[in-house]
């Protein structure tokens, strides 16, 4: 097992905790009539705890991205440079559309700060540029 989690792994875990909090909320809503007030409150607090963990994981993932920002910026620059070079050589329209879709996906991931999407988006742009 690696010593440290990557930003993507931490972002994926944050998503899992958010999904779990949502599922528990659905469970609470479906079963609220059979719960005592104390049980209802306890589950509500646990939902908050799960949401807090998710938020903390998101913050950690962003911190990891910032800590590795220079490498990330270099990777993004390389991916966009490869895409720019590839566009001049592509003959297949569908491949050009796939490459441009990958570049737009990368830009969207960067703009929204979607930690779990940035790294795979970089890899997708590079793959589409090289195929």
Protein Blocks (a to p, Z undefined) as FASTA:
>chain_A
ZZbdcfklmmmmmmmmmmmmmmmmmmmmmmmmmpcfklmmmmmmmmmmmmmmmmmmmmmm
mmmmmmmmmmmmmmmmmmmmmmmmmmmmpmblklmmmmmmmmmmmmmmmmnopaklmmmm
mmmmmmmmmZZ
